[in-house]
Amino acid sequence: MATEPRPVVLVVEDEPSILSTYDLLLTEEGYEVSTCSTYKCGHQKLKERNYDAALIDISLEREDLGLVLAKEAKDLSRPPVVILSTGYPTLDRLRRALNLQVDYLVVKPDEAMEVTGVLQRSLARRELRRQMAAD
């Protein structure tokens, strides 16, 4: 009996405690997780493989490199669900995130269950769209 492949999630977060929390939580929820703490690492991983979802901190390395990485993810031929997170939600950052048409924006400190719930719903919605397009 074949098992369904686990959804693959890329987490890019420069705060080590948050990164390890997401890694542990998402792995326990059944996701295959790749982690990065820098823009450069996230950029490279997006080039190497297809991800079902990407959870990206907006202010990577104290700049807004997360927004750059989110745009790169959205521009892929098979874009992942993109969830941005920020602890400092300025109006400019929120506007730029909305212009990228990200799937969700989480404001830290967030409830970990909010992230997993959003991830599950977003992936299910994307799969339903794919099925409807195939019919």
C-alpha positions, 0 to 999 in steps of 0.5 A: 500500500503506497503512502502519501508523500509528506509535504515539504516545507522550507523554513527560513528564520534567523532567530535560532530558537524560533527556527528550531521550534518550527522545525520540531513542530512541523516535523511532529505534524508530519512535514518534511522540513528544511531549515535555513537561517540566512537569505543566501541559504534559502535562495539556494534551497529554493533553486535545488528543489520544489517545496510545497510551502515556505515559511519566511521571516520578513526581516532576515539578517535585520533587513527585509531580505525575507520579502526578496526571498518571498518574491523569488518563491512566488516567481517559481514555475511551481511556487510554494504556499508562502507564509511570511512572519514578522515581529515588527509589522510596519505599514510598509512591510505589510503593503509590500507583502500584500503586493507579493500576494503571499498566502498568509502573514503571521505576526510574532510572537505567534501561536505555533498552532496558528502556523500549522493550521494556516499551513494545513489549510493553505496546502489543502486549498492549493491541492483543491485548486489543482484538482479543479483545474485538472477536471 
